[in-house]
Amino acid sequence: MLVTIFGDILGHTIYYEISVHRWKDFRGFMRRVCEGLGYKIVDRGDLIEIHPPCPFVEVLFLPRRGRGFVKTNLVEPCHSIYLLVLYSVSSFGKVEVWED
């Protein structure tokens, strides 16, 4: 269970490094996926923000190239969806993902 008797959320973070070579295609794919899942997506040019509907889950920032992290606190289904989104980068470029 994620919530202790004191109401504190346990931490869990996904770390990633990505390099998207086909950025235009990736942006279109992310828009379609996020809209289908009911996630809000904000396209800022060389950065995509994915806003989850899950409480206690941070916004996922996907730069065209760079490193990042997002605290998911193992809240499902958002945690698993973020993993799927991150690993899908490999179809458009390179990605490394690790968790703690």
NORGIFEN-V775789 format. One record per backbone hydrogen bond with DSSP energy under -1.0 kcal/mol. CO is the residue of the C=O (numbers start at 1). NH is the residue of the N-H. If there is no record, write none. Layout:
BEGIN
CO & NH
CO & NH
END
This chain:
BEGIN
2 & 10
4 & 7
8 & 4
12 & 72
12 & 73
13 & 100
14 & 70
15 & 98
16 & 68
17 & 96
18 & 66
19 & 94
22 & 26
23 & 27
24 & 28
25 & 29
26 & 30
27 & 31
28 & 32
29 & 33
30 & 34
31 & 35
32 & 36
33 & 37
34 & 38
34 & 39
40 & 51
42 & 49
44 & 46
46 & 64
47 & 44
48 & 62
49 & 42
50 & 60
51 & 40
60 & 50
62 & 48
64 & 20
66 & 18
68 & 16
70 & 14
71 & 58
72 & 75
75 & 79
77 & 81
78 & 82
79 & 83
80 & 84
81 & 85
82 & 86
83 & 87
84 & 88
86 & 89
87 & 90
88 & 91
89 & 92
89 & 93
92 & 21
92 & 22
94 & 19
96 & 17
98 & 15
END
